[in-house]
């Protein structure tokens, strides 16, 4: 019955965002901040692995090609599979790529998760805040698991991935419903209670 009433109210196309929507905005902002922090953690790994002593072996080649020998302290433009990385010990190469993967995977999901949080939160802000916080916990577990020696096979990473996928799917379902309501498409699948 509540969904039917909600559908009828939406058909008038008047939406008032309550104070609880501020919490939705905070969760969306926190997700962006968490992604940024994970990026900075990834950079600390780059700094440890591509330290100045390691990069010195490339200075003369760089100077011959560009006229100066200064190299980026983070080993750029090597993305973990380039010329500098070829000279890394295997363990450092794996750790560098695992740290990169945690950040890149998060960035890949931002374009999906943030709009769904903002849309989903229009009608169910508390539920959305809960799912957003759950998503952040899953991301934390995913990242922490990747930094373990097991890397992608870590049970913490796998459980974190499951948590993020479930919360993202539930947010998507609620966003789709919100979109249907706003589009004024008759929701034939919601039947009036007898």
N, C-alpha and C positions, 0 to 999 in steps of 0.2 A: 504493500500500500504506500509506503513511504516513497518508493521509486516512482510510482504513478503520480503522486502529488508533486514530487520534484519535477517530473517531466511537464506537468501542467503549468507549474510556476515558471519554468524556463521558457515555455512557449511565448511568454510575454516579453522575453529578452531583457529583463531587468536583473542585473547582477550586482550585488553589493558584497564587497569583500570585507569580512569582519576582521577583528583584531587578530584572530588566530592565523590569518593569512600572513601576517608579519613573521610568524614562526616558520612558515613555509619559505619565505624569502631568506630567513636566517639559515635554514638548512641548505638551501641552494647555494648560498654564499659560503657556508662551511665546506660543502663539497668542492667548490672551486679552490678554497684555501688548502684543503687536504691534497688536492692534485698538485698544487704549487709546492707544497712541502715535500711531497714524494719526488718531484722534479729536483728540488734542492738536494735531497738525500742522494739521488742518482748522480748529481754533479760531484758530491763528496767522494763517491766511488771513482768517478773519472779522475779526480784530482789525485787520489791515492795511487791509482794504477798508471796514469800518464804523468808521473812526476818528472821534474826537470832532469834528473839524472837519466831516466829512461829516454826522454826525448832528445838528449844530446846527440845520440847516434844519427839523428836525422838532420841536424843543423847544417852540416856542410852541403848536403844534397839540396836542402831548402835554399841556402844562400846561392848555390850555383844556378838555381832555376828562377829565383825571385830577387836576388840582389841583397837580401838581408837574411839573417839567420834566426830571427826571433820566431818561436813557435808558440802557439796557443797553449796556455798552461793546462787546459782541459783536453788537449790532444785533438782538437777539432782541425780539420773537417772529418776525421775518422769517426764513424758512427758505431764502431765496435766490430766491423768486418772489413776494415781497410788496411792500408799499408802499415800503419803503426801497430795495429792489432795483430798483424801477422808475426810480429816479433815478441808478442806477449807469451808468458808461460800459460799453459792451457787453463789452469785454475783461475788466473786473473781474467783471461778471455771470457770464461763462463760467467764469472761474477759480474764483469762489466756488462755483458749482454743481458743477464738476469735483471740487473738494476735498471737498465735501459727499458727492458720489456715491461716492468711494473709501471713506469711512467708513461710510456707510449700507449699501453693498453688503457690506462686511465683517460688519457687525452682522447683516445678513440671513442670512448664511451660518453664523454661529456656532451657531445652533440645529441645524444639520445636521452640521457638521464635528466639533464637540466630542463629541457622543454616539458618532459613528462611530469616532473615535479611541479613546475609552475602551473601546468594545465590541471593536473590531478588535484592540486591544492585548492582550486576554486570552490569545489563543493565539499570535499572531505579533507580539510586542512590538518586535523589532528592525525588522521590515518596516514596522510601523506608525510607529515613530519616523522611519524613512526617508521614508515618505510624508508624515508631518506636517511634517518639515523641508522637503520638496519643496513642499508646500502653502505654507509660509511664504515660500519664495523666490518662488513664483508671485505671492503677494499683494504682495510687495515690488515686483516688476516691474510688476504691475497698477497699483499706486499711483503709482510713479515715472513710468510711461507717461502716466497721466492728468494729471500735473503738467506734462508737456511741452506745447508749443504746439499739437501735433496733437490733444491730449486723447484722446477716445474712439477716434480713428483711428490713434493711435500704435501702431507695430508692437510696441513693448515691452509696452504694455498688452494687446494682443491675445495675444502669446506668454505673458504672465503669466496671462491668463485660461485659455488652453489648459492650462497646467501645473496650475493649481488644479483645473480640471474633471477632468483625468485622475486626479490623486491622490485627489480626493474620490470619484470613481467607483470606484476600486480599493478605497478604504476602505469604501465602501458594500457592495461585493460581499463583502468579508471579514466585515463585520458581519452581513450576511444569513446567511452560512454559520454564523457563530457562533450566531446566533439559532436556526437550524435544529437545530444540535447540542444546544443547551440545551433546546429544546422536545421533544426525543426523537422527532421526526418521522423515520421511516425515510428514509434518504438513498438512494433507489433508484438515483439517478444515479451513485453511486460503486460500481463493480463490483469484486469481488475479482479480483486478478490470477490468471491461469491457472497 
